[in-house]
Structure formats: C-alpha cells, structure tokens
Amino acid sequence: MAIKNNNIYSVSSLNKAAKSLLETGLGVIWLSGEISNLTIAVSGHWYFTLKDHGAQIKCAMFRGNNSRAGFTPKHGQQVLVRGKLSLYEARGDYQLIAETMAPEGDGLLKQQFEELKCQLAAQGLFSEAIKKPLPEIIKRVGIITSSAGAALHDILSVLQRRDPRLQVVIYPTQVQGQGSAFSVAAQIALANIRNECDVLIVGRGGGSLEDLWCFNEPDVAYAIYNSQLPVISAVGHEIDVTISDFVADLRAATPSAAAELVSQHKTFVSSQLNNLVARLKQSMQNRLQHKIHQLSVLKQTLLQHDPKHKLQQQAQNLDELSLRLQHAMQQKMQWQQHQTSQLKNRLQQTSPAHHINIELQKQQQLKRQLTQAMTAKLNNAEQNLHHQIQQLNAFSPLATLARGYAIVKDEKGKVSTDPAKLKVGETVEVTLDKGQFKAQVI
C-alpha cells in the first residue's frame, strides 16, 4: 500500500531546514564558556568546544574572524563569544559560528558597552541634530572630575598657559568605583541648575576599561543628554572611547585637549578653526559609528543569504576531510610498510639465489657421489677385467702352446686333431707358441 505524506523529508533537506531555523531563530547571541578540544586547521580556521558544568556545544571560528580576536585561546580558558547558531549539514551537528571572541572579564564589559550603545543610539541620544555648539566666546568653564585626579591638574595647567583670564568652576565628583556614575550625573545636574558656566568638561585621566566604566553607565549618558549646557567628554587617553563620548556635544581625546578646546589662544581665529575641526571630526566619527552600526545590521541580513555561509560549510567540510585523509594515509602507509616487510621476508625465502645455492649444494653432493660411483665402478670393472683375463689366459690356446703343444691346420685351414685324417704328402700349417711354419705329412 502506497503511503502519501507531504511531510516526508530527505536527510539533506531536513538538515537544511534545521540549519535555516537555527540561523534565523535567535540571530546573533553572546555565549560564555570554557574552551576545550581546540583544533587550529591548516586553513587557519578554529574548531573548538565551548562548555560549562552541565553542557557543551561545538563551535567554528573562521580565519577572517579569528584574525581580529587579538589572541589565541587556550584549553581551559574562559571566554565570551559572539556568534550565530548554525548546523553542519554533512554530519547534522548543531554548532555556533563564532564572529568575535574575548577573555570573559573584558568581554562582558565590551558586551555591555555594545548593548548600551545600540540601545541609546536607537533612542536618538547620539543624533547630530541635537548636539549643541560651543559658544563662540567662553568666559567660564565648569570641570566635573575628581578634585585629586591628574585630569584636573592637566586641565588647569593648559587653561593657565593658554587663557589665564578664563574663569573655572570645579564640581568635584567620584570618577571610579561604586556610586561614581551617580555622583557624576548628580554634578552635571547641579551645574545645570546653577547655570553659572558656558560649557562643561566631564572626564578623568586614563585607566582600564573597568576604571573608566562609570562613563559607560546610563545615568551619566542621560545626564549629559539632558544637560542644557554644552558638554565636552574628556575621558582617558585618545584610544579610550566611552558612551559619554557619543552622547556629549563634543569629544576631546584627553582632558588636556578639552582644555585647549575651551581656551582662546593668542590667535582667536585659529582657536575657532580648531574648534570647528574638532567638531567636524566628532561629527564624522559619530556618523561613521552610526554607519558602522547600519553596516553591521545590513551585514547580518546579508549573511543570511550570502554564499559565504556555504563556503564556510565547505571549508569546514574540507578541513574535516583533510584530517580524515591524513589519518587514512598514515594508516595506509603503515599497512603498506607492514605488507612490504612481509613480502620482503617471503621474497628472501623464495629468492632464486637461495634455491640456486641449495641446488649447487645438491649438485656438488651428486658430483661427489657420481665420482665415487664412477671410481668404484671402474675399480670393479678393472678387477673383473683382470679376473676375466686370468680366466681367459687359463683357457687360452696360447697358454697351451706355451706348454709345448702345437696347432695343426690342414690345407683347408681346418684344425686337425686326428693324424689319421691327414694324407701323406699333404701340407699342413703348424702354429707354435713363438710362431708358425708349414710341414709336409710323410
């Protein structure tokens, strides 16, 4: 009986459908776990298992992504991985295709940073349209930072050197540790309430990502966003980037750079030009960050339909086949070496030289036997000959003649043994031991 069912899948079509569901179901995820079974293929791709105390998942990180990781993971290392779920169709293995990886400590902070940045960008806190320009003439600047930090000293030194007439109001705050974000946000709000400054500089000196973390907190971001006074973010060194840099009206690479932006040098026009250049750079950077974010979203959409996924699958399949081929070749070579050794032993046993040596030995033995047999045969023949000669001599007429007898033959050459049969006057031949002569019967 024929069975009709539209839900019957082939194994390939089922794995393909499962792969599509995995890749589109959850999208990009972050995963924390311990590295194990790390394999670095000849192609440069990483294959490893990510596990915790109760479960594990196979992962693949292709060369284009792992080259940007900045480190090579080790067995047992705790990491934070960003990627998409997928399925290796050839084996039906559920796996994670990793795009980024970081040691877990820094990785968690970076994850929180990226999540908050996307959240605030979606709310419009980074929009260029709402950023306030710095006043053309600045008479008083407010500084929100630690009263004992190096940043305050740097800012005051630059202001004293460039524009001693500029008034300064310091709003001391905690810039590191628990409660620092609330303290910074409260001082920004206080400066707006007092409204005694033309611009605010919010920041601190350099440090680790964890040290600068209060400037990545939502409280500080919303306080800067809601500020009616223009805010310059001056956190850390030039390479340090915080959420406050994106929300602020202007970002300064360092606290000293912020002081230079708000102070008038000997040439006022030059100062204004520098200000405009800095704003242009900030605008370009913000726009670039926004475009990078858009590009990332479009890239994720494109990856769902990109042949690169198929190429990655094929690359992974190729790496697996390559490893299997190497293993098979090693086994084949070992088997061939074993077979060669056996054949060599058999060949040595069946070698013509071996048989020739045996036959030569047999031939030499037969030759010795033949020589011995021929010698014995000759000796026997010689003895028989001597014996027969002796017997022949014993019965030979010559021996009889030697004893004085004679042989008489008639004219017809017939031996005559009866004298009566001879005729008188008949000539006969007489043979003696030493010769012959003729005689006449009388």
C-alpha positions as CSV (number, residue, x, y, z in Angstrom):
1,M,0.0,0.0,0.0
2,A,1.4,3.3,-1.1
3,I,1.9,6.0,1.6
4,K,1.4,9.6,0.7
5,N,2.8,12.2,3.1
6,N,3.9,15.7,2.2
7,N,6.0,15.9,5.4
8,I,8.5,13.3,4.4
9,Y,12.0,14.8,4.3
10,S,15.2,13.6,3.0
11,V,18.1,13.7,5.4
12,S,19.7,16.6,3.4
13,S,16.5,18.6,3.2
14,L,15.8,18.1,7.0
15,N,19.3,19.3,7.9
16,K,19.0,22.3,5.6
17,A,15.7,23.3,7.1
18,A,17.0,22.8,10.7
19,K,20.1,25.0,9.7
20,S,17.8,27.7,8.4
21,L,15.7,27.7,11.6
22,L,18.8,27.8,13.9
23,E,20.3,30.7,11.9
24,T,17.2,32.8,11.8
25,G,15.6,31.9,15.1
26,L,17.9,33.5,17.6
27,G,20.1,35.8,15.5
28,V,23.3,37.0,17.0
29,I,23.9,35.8,20.6
30,W,26.6,36.1,23.2
31,L,27.8,32.9,24.9
32,S,30.1,32.4,27.9
33,G,32.0,29.2,28.5
34,E,35.3,27.3,28.8
35,I,37.4,26.4,25.7
36,S,38.2,22.7,25.1
37,N,39.3,20.4,22.2
38,L,40.8,23.4,20.3
39,T,41.9,22.5,16.8
40,I,43.7,25.0,14.5
41,A,43.3,23.7,11.0
42,V,45.8,24.2,8.2
43,S,43.4,26.7,6.6
44,G,43.6,28.9,9.7
45,H,40.0,28.1,10.9
46,W,39.5,27.3,14.6
47,Y,37.3,24.4,15.8
48,F,36.6,24.0,19.5
49,T,34.1,23.1,22.1
50,L,32.6,25.6,24.5
51,K,31.3,24.1,27.7
52,D,30.2,24.8,31.2
53,H,29.5,22.5,34.2
54,G,26.4,20.9,32.6
55,A,26.6,21.1,28.8
56,Q,28.8,21.8,25.8
57,I,28.4,23.0,22.2
58,K,30.7,22.7,19.1
59,C,32.0,25.9,17.7
60,A,33.7,27.1,14.5
61,M,35.5,30.4,14.1
62,F,36.7,31.0,10.5
63,R,40.0,32.7,9.7
64,G,38.6,36.1,8.7
65,N,37.0,36.4,12.1
66,N,39.6,34.8,14.4
67,S,42.4,37.1,12.9
68,R,40.6,40.0,14.6
69,A,40.4,38.3,18.0
70,G,43.8,39.7,19.1
71,F,44.7,36.5,21.0
72,T,44.8,32.7,20.5
73,P,42.6,30.9,23.1
74,K,43.9,28.1,25.2
75,H,42.4,24.9,26.5
76,G,40.5,25.6,29.7
77,Q,40.3,29.4,29.1
78,Q,37.1,31.2,30.0
79,V,35.9,33.3,27.1
80,L,32.9,35.3,25.9
81,V,31.9,34.5,22.3
82,R,29.6,36.4,19.9
83,G,28.1,34.5,17.0
84,K,25.1,32.7,15.4
85,L,23.8,29.3,15.8
86,S,24.0,27.0,12.8
87,L,24.1,23.4,11.7
88,Y,26.9,21.5,9.9
89,E,24.7,19.7,7.4
90,A,27.2,17.0,6.4
91,R,27.0,15.5,9.9
92,G,23.9,17.1,11.3
93,D,26.0,18.7,14.1
94,Y,24.5,21.7,16.0
95,Q,27.2,24.3,16.3
96,L,27.9,28.0,16.9
97,I,29.7,30.1,14.2
98,A,31.8,32.5,16.2
99,E,32.3,36.0,14.9
100,T,34.1,37.7,17.9
101,M,35.9,36.3,21.0
102,A,37.3,37.9,24.1
103,P,38.5,36.8,27.5
104,E,35.5,36.7,29.7
105,G,36.3,39.6,32.1
106,D,36.9,42.2,29.3
107,G,34.4,40.5,27.1
108,L,31.4,41.0,29.4
109,L,32.2,44.7,29.8
110,K,32.5,45.1,26.0
111,Q,29.2,43.2,25.5
112,Q,27.5,45.6,28.0
113,F,29.1,48.5,26.2
114,E,27.9,47.4,22.8
115,E,24.4,46.6,24.1
116,L,24.0,50.0,25.8
117,K,25.5,51.8,22.8
118,C,22.9,50.2,20.5
119,Q,20.1,50.9,23.0
120,L,21.0,54.6,23.3
121,A,21.6,55.0,19.6
122,A,18.1,53.7,18.9
123,Q,16.7,56.2,21.4
124,G,18.5,59.0,19.5
125,L,21.0,60.1,22.2
126,F,23.8,60.2,19.6
127,S,22.0,62.2,17.0
128,E,24.0,65.0,15.5
129,A,20.8,67.1,15.2
130,I,20.5,67.6,19.0
131,K,24.2,68.4,19.7
132,K,24.8,71.9,20.9
133,P,27.7,74.0,19.5
134,L,30.2,75.5,21.9
135,P,29.8,79.3,22.5
136,E,32.0,81.5,20.3
137,I,33.1,83.3,23.5
138,I,33.6,81.3,26.6
139,K,34.1,83.2,29.9
140,R,33.6,80.4,32.4
141,V,34.1,76.7,32.2
142,G,32.9,74.0,34.6
143,I,35.0,71.0,35.3
144,I,33.4,67.8,36.5
145,T,36.1,65.4,37.7
146,S,37.9,64.2,40.7
147,S,39.4,67.0,42.8
148,A,42.5,64.8,43.4
149,G,43.0,63.4,40.0
150,A,45.6,64.2,37.4
151,A,43.0,65.2,34.9
152,L,42.1,68.4,36.9
153,H,45.8,69.3,37.1
154,D,46.2,68.9,33.4
155,I,43.2,71.0,32.5
156,L,44.1,73.8,34.9
157,S,47.7,73.8,33.6
158,V,46.6,74.2,30.0
159,L,44.0,76.9,30.8
160,Q,46.6,78.9,32.8
161,R,49.0,78.7,29.9
162,R,46.6,79.4,27.1
163,D,44.0,81.8,28.6
164,P,44.6,82.9,32.2
165,R,41.5,85.1,32.1
166,L,39.2,82.2,31.7
167,Q,37.2,81.5,34.9
168,V,36.9,78.0,36.2
169,V,34.3,76.3,38.4
170,I,35.2,72.9,39.8
171,Y,32.4,70.3,40.5
172,P,34.3,67.6,42.4
173,T,33.0,64.1,41.9
174,Q,33.9,60.4,42.3
175,V,35.1,59.0,38.9
176,Q,35.8,55.4,39.8
177,G,34.2,52.6,41.8
178,Q,30.7,52.0,43.2
179,G,28.4,55.1,43.1
180,S,30.7,57.0,40.8
181,A,28.2,57.1,37.9
182,F,25.5,58.6,40.2
183,S,28.0,61.1,41.5
184,V,29.0,62.3,38.0
185,A,25.3,62.5,36.9
186,A,24.4,64.5,40.0
187,Q,27.2,67.0,39.4
188,I,26.1,67.5,35.8
189,A,22.6,68.1,37.0
190,L,23.9,70.6,39.7
191,A,25.9,72.5,37.1
192,N,22.7,72.9,35.0
193,I,20.7,74.1,38.0
194,R,23.3,76.7,38.9
195,N,23.8,77.7,35.3
196,E,26.9,79.6,36.0
197,C,29.2,78.2,33.2
198,D,29.2,78.5,29.5
199,V,30.4,74.9,28.9
200,L,31.1,71.8,31.0
201,I,34.1,69.4,30.8
202,V,33.3,65.9,32.1
203,G,36.0,63.4,32.4
204,R,39.0,61.9,34.1
205,G,42.5,60.5,33.3
206,G,43.4,57.2,31.7
207,G,42.8,53.7,33.1
208,S,41.5,50.3,32.3
209,L,38.1,49.7,30.8
210,E,36.8,48.8,34.3
211,D,38.3,52.0,35.7
212,L,36.5,54.2,33.1
213,W,33.3,52.3,33.4
214,C,31.2,55.0,35.2
215,F,31.3,57.0,31.9
216,N,29.6,54.0,30.2
217,E,26.7,54.0,32.6
218,P,23.1,55.0,31.6
219,D,22.9,57.6,34.4
220,V,25.8,59.6,33.0
221,A,24.6,59.2,29.4
222,Y,21.1,60.6,30.3
223,A,22.6,63.3,32.4
224,I,24.7,64.5,29.5
225,Y,21.8,64.2,27.1
226,N,19.5,66.2,29.3
227,S,22.1,68.9,30.0
228,Q,21.2,72.4,28.7
229,L,24.9,73.4,28.9
230,P,27.2,72.2,26.2
231,V,29.2,69.2,27.4
232,I,32.7,68.1,26.4
233,S,33.5,64.5,27.2
234,A,37.2,64.1,28.0
235,V,37.7,60.6,29.3
236,G,41.1,58.8,29.4
237,H,43.5,58.8,26.5
238,E,42.9,59.2,22.8
239,I,42.3,55.5,22.3
240,D,39.7,55.3,25.0
241,V,36.1,55.5,23.8
242,T,33.2,55.7,26.2
243,I,29.4,56.1,25.9
244,S,29.8,59.7,27.2
245,D,31.9,60.5,24.1
246,F,28.9,59.6,21.9
247,V,26.3,61.5,23.9
248,A,28.4,64.6,24.6
249,D,28.2,67.6,22.3
250,L,31.9,67.3,21.7
251,R,34.5,64.7,22.4
252,A,38.1,65.6,23.4
253,A,40.8,63.0,23.1
254,T,42.2,63.8,26.6
255,P,41.4,66.2,29.4
256,S,44.2,68.5,28.2
257,A,42.7,68.5,24.7
258,A,39.4,69.6,26.3
259,A,41.1,72.5,28.0
260,E,42.6,73.6,24.7
261,L,39.1,73.5,23.0
262,V,37.6,75.9,25.5
263,S,40.5,78.3,25.8
264,Q,41.4,81.1,23.5
265,H,44.9,81.2,22.2
266,K,46.7,84.3,21.0
267,T,45.0,83.9,17.7
268,F,41.3,83.7,18.3
269,V,40.5,82.7,14.7
270,S,42.9,79.8,15.0
271,S,41.2,78.6,18.1
272,Q,37.8,78.8,16.4
273,L,39.1,76.9,13.5
274,N,40.5,74.2,15.8
275,N,37.1,74.0,17.4
276,L,35.3,73.6,14.1
277,V,37.8,71.0,13.0
278,A,37.3,69.1,16.3
279,R,33.5,69.3,15.9
280,L,33.8,68.1,12.3
281,K,35.9,65.1,13.4
282,Q,33.4,64.3,16.1
283,S,30.6,64.6,13.7
284,M,32.4,62.4,11.2
285,Q,33.2,59.9,13.9
286,N,29.6,59.8,15.2
287,R,28.3,59.4,11.6
288,L,30.9,56.8,11.0
289,Q,29.9,54.9,14.1
290,H,26.3,55.2,13.0
291,K,27.1,53.9,9.5
292,I,29.2,51.1,11.0
293,H,26.2,50.1,13.1
294,Q,24.0,50.2,10.0
295,L,26.6,48.3,8.1
296,S,26.7,45.6,10.8
297,V,22.9,45.3,10.7
298,L,22.9,45.0,6.9
299,K,25.9,42.6,7.1
300,Q,23.9,40.3,9.3
301,T,21.0,40.4,6.9
302,L,23.3,39.8,4.0
303,L,25.0,36.9,5.8
304,Q,21.7,35.0,5.9
305,H,21.6,35.0,2.1
306,D,25.4,35.1,1.5
307,P,27.1,32.2,-0.3
308,K,29.9,32.7,2.3
309,H,27.9,30.5,4.6
310,K,28.0,27.7,2.1
311,L,31.7,28.4,1.6
312,Q,32.3,28.2,5.3
313,Q,30.4,25.0,5.5
314,Q,32.5,23.6,2.6
315,A,35.7,24.9,4.2
316,Q,34.8,23.1,7.4
317,N,33.9,20.0,5.5
318,L,37.2,20.3,3.6
319,D,39.1,20.6,6.9
320,E,37.4,17.5,8.2
321,L,38.1,15.6,5.1
322,S,41.7,16.7,5.1
323,L,42.1,15.4,8.6
324,R,40.4,12.2,7.7
325,L,42.6,11.9,4.6
326,Q,45.8,12.4,6.6
327,H,44.7,9.8,9.1
328,A,43.8,7.3,6.3
329,M,47.1,8.0,4.5
330,Q,49.0,7.3,7.7
331,Q,47.1,4.1,8.2
332,K,47.6,3.1,4.6
333,M,51.4,3.8,4.8
334,Q,51.7,1.8,8.0
335,W,49.8,-1.1,6.3
336,Q,51.9,-0.9,3.2
337,Q,55.1,-0.9,5.3
338,H,53.8,-4.0,7.1
339,Q,52.9,-5.7,3.8
340,T,56.3,-4.7,2.3
341,S,58.1,-6.2,5.3
342,Q,56.1,-9.5,4.9
343,L,56.7,-9.6,1.2
344,K,60.4,-9.0,1.7
345,N,60.6,-11.9,4.1
346,R,58.7,-14.1,1.7
347,L,60.9,-13.0,-1.2
348,Q,64.0,-13.8,0.8
349,Q,62.6,-17.2,1.5
350,T,61.7,-17.8,-2.2
351,S,64.7,-16.0,-3.7
352,P,66.3,-17.8,-6.8
353,A,69.7,-17.2,-5.2
354,H,68.6,-19.2,-2.2
355,H,67.3,-22.0,-4.4
356,I,70.4,-21.9,-6.6
357,N,72.6,-22.2,-3.5
358,I,70.6,-25.2,-2.4
359,E,70.8,-26.8,-6.0
360,L,74.5,-26.1,-6.2
361,Q,75.0,-27.9,-2.9
362,K,72.9,-30.8,-4.2
363,Q,74.9,-30.7,-7.5
364,Q,78.2,-30.8,-5.6
365,Q,76.9,-33.6,-3.5
366,L,75.7,-35.6,-6.6
367,K,79.1,-34.9,-8.3
368,R,80.9,-36.3,-5.3
369,Q,78.5,-39.3,-5.3
370,L,79.0,-39.7,-9.1
371,T,82.8,-39.5,-8.8
372,Q,82.7,-42.1,-6.0
373,A,80.4,-44.3,-8.0
374,M,82.5,-44.0,-11.2
375,T,85.6,-44.7,-9.3
376,A,84.0,-47.7,-7.6
377,K,82.6,-48.8,-11.0
378,L,86.0,-48.5,-12.7
379,N,87.7,-50.4,-9.9
380,N,85.1,-53.2,-10.1
381,A,85.4,-53.3,-13.9
382,E,89.2,-53.4,-13.7
383,Q,89.1,-56.2,-11.1
384,N,86.6,-58.1,-13.3
385,L,88.8,-57.5,-16.4
386,H,91.8,-58.9,-14.5
387,H,89.8,-61.8,-13.4
388,Q,88.5,-62.5,-16.9
389,I,92.0,-62.1,-18.3
390,Q,93.2,-64.6,-15.8
391,Q,90.3,-66.9,-16.7
392,L,90.9,-66.3,-20.4
393,N,94.6,-67.0,-20.0
394,A,93.7,-70.2,-18.2
395,F,91.7,-71.4,-21.2
396,S,93.6,-69.7,-24.0
397,P,95.2,-71.9,-26.7
398,L,98.3,-69.7,-26.4
399,A,98.8,-70.9,-22.9
400,T,98.6,-74.5,-24.1
401,L,101.1,-73.7,-26.9
402,A,103.4,-72.2,-24.3
403,R,103.5,-75.6,-22.6
404,G,104.9,-77.1,-25.8
405,Y,101.8,-78.0,-27.7
406,A,101.1,-77.1,-31.4
407,I,98.0,-76.4,-33.5
408,V,97.9,-78.2,-36.9
409,K,95.6,-76.9,-39.6
410,D,95.0,-78.8,-42.9
411,E,95.2,-77.2,-46.3
412,K,91.6,-76.0,-45.9
413,G,92.6,-74.2,-42.7
414,K,90.7,-76.6,-40.5
415,V,92.3,-77.6,-37.2
416,S,93.2,-81.2,-37.3
417,T,93.1,-83.2,-34.1
418,D,93.3,-86.7,-35.7
419,P,96.5,-87.6,-37.6
420,A,94.7,-90.4,-39.3
421,K,92.7,-87.9,-41.2
422,L,95.8,-86.3,-42.8
423,K,97.1,-87.6,-46.1
424,V,100.7,-88.4,-46.8
425,G,102.3,-85.5,-48.7
426,E,99.6,-83.1,-47.5
427,T,101.0,-79.7,-46.5
428,V,99.8,-78.5,-43.1
429,E,100.3,-75.3,-41.1
430,V,101.8,-75.8,-37.6
431,T,101.3,-73.0,-35.0
432,L,103.7,-72.9,-32.1
433,D,104.0,-70.6,-29.1
434,K,106.6,-68.5,-30.9
435,G,105.4,-68.6,-34.4
436,Q,104.2,-70.7,-37.4
437,F,105.7,-73.0,-40.0
438,K,104.5,-75.3,-42.7
439,A,105.1,-79.0,-42.8
440,Q,104.5,-82.0,-45.1
441,V,102.9,-85.2,-43.8
442,I,105.2,-88.2,-44.5
